[in-house]
């Protein structure tokens, strides 16, 4: 285990000992959508929704070639 990992593990143990993880919101409840497979861009979709970012107009104006290139770039291929 590296130095950073050791530090992180120690901080987690100390926080647990202080009870900082007790009574967190959602404790004892199932994690939403845990059983649903997630696409690789789901995190950015949730962030955009939370931040009120809507690119639907801009995306609708893309040509098929631009859409293909965008998806290619987003997937890093």
C-alpha positions as CSV (number, residue, x, y, z in Angstrom):
1,X,0.0,0.0,0.0
2,X,1.4,3.4,-1.0
3,X,1.8,6.4,1.3
4,X,-1.3,8.2,-0.1
5,X,-3.4,5.0,0.3
6,X,-2.2,4.6,3.9
7,X,-3.1,8.2,4.7
8,X,-6.5,7.9,3.1
9,X,-7.2,4.6,4.9
10,X,-6.1,6.2,8.3
11,X,-8.4,9.2,7.8
12,X,-11.3,7.0,6.9
13,X,-10.7,4.9,10.1
14,X,-10.5,8.0,12.2
15,X,-13.7,9.5,10.7
16,X,-15.5,6.2,11.4
17,X,-14.3,6.2,15.0
18,X,-15.7,9.7,15.4
19,X,-19.0,8.6,13.9
20,X,-18.8,10.9,10.9
21,X,-20.4,8.2,8.7
22,X,-23.3,7.5,11.1
23,X,-26.8,8.7,10.1
24,X,-25.9,9.9,6.6
25,X,-28.8,10.8,4.3
26,X,-30.0,7.7,2.5
27,X,-28.5,5.3,5.1
28,X,-30.2,2.0,4.9
29,X,-31.9,2.8,1.6
30,X,-31.1,1.1,-1.7
31,X,-28.8,3.0,-4.0
32,X,-30.9,4.4,-6.9
33,X,-30.4,2.7,-10.3
34,X,-27.8,0.4,-8.9
35,X,-29.3,-2.5,-10.8
36,X,-29.5,-0.6,-14.1
37,X,-26.4,-0.8,-16.3
38,X,-24.9,2.6,-16.8
39,X,-23.5,4.0,-19.9
40,X,-20.0,5.6,-19.8
41,X,-21.4,9.1,-20.0
42,X,-24.1,8.8,-17.3
43,X,-22.1,10.9,-14.8
44,X,-21.9,13.9,-17.2
45,X,-25.6,13.6,-18.0
46,X,-26.4,13.7,-14.2
47,X,-24.0,16.7,-13.7
48,X,-25.6,18.6,-16.6
49,X,-29.1,17.9,-15.4
50,X,-28.1,19.0,-11.8
51,X,-26.5,22.2,-13.2
52,X,-29.4,23.0,-15.5
53,X,-27.3,22.6,-18.7
54,X,-29.3,21.8,-21.8
55,X,-27.5,21.3,-25.1
56,X,-30.4,19.8,-27.0
57,X,-30.7,22.7,-29.5
58,X,-27.0,22.7,-30.2
59,X,-27.0,18.9,-30.6
60,X,-30.0,18.9,-32.9
61,X,-28.1,21.3,-35.2
62,X,-25.2,18.9,-35.7
63,X,-24.8,17.1,-39.0
64,X,-24.6,13.3,-38.9
65,X,-20.9,13.5,-39.5
66,X,-20.5,15.9,-36.6
67,X,-22.5,13.7,-34.3
68,X,-20.3,10.7,-35.3
69,X,-17.1,12.7,-34.6
70,X,-18.5,13.9,-31.3
71,X,-19.3,10.4,-30.1
72,X,-15.9,9.2,-31.3
73,X,-14.2,12.0,-29.4
74,X,-16.2,11.4,-26.2
75,X,-15.3,7.7,-26.2
76,X,-11.7,8.5,-26.8
77,X,-11.4,6.3,-29.9
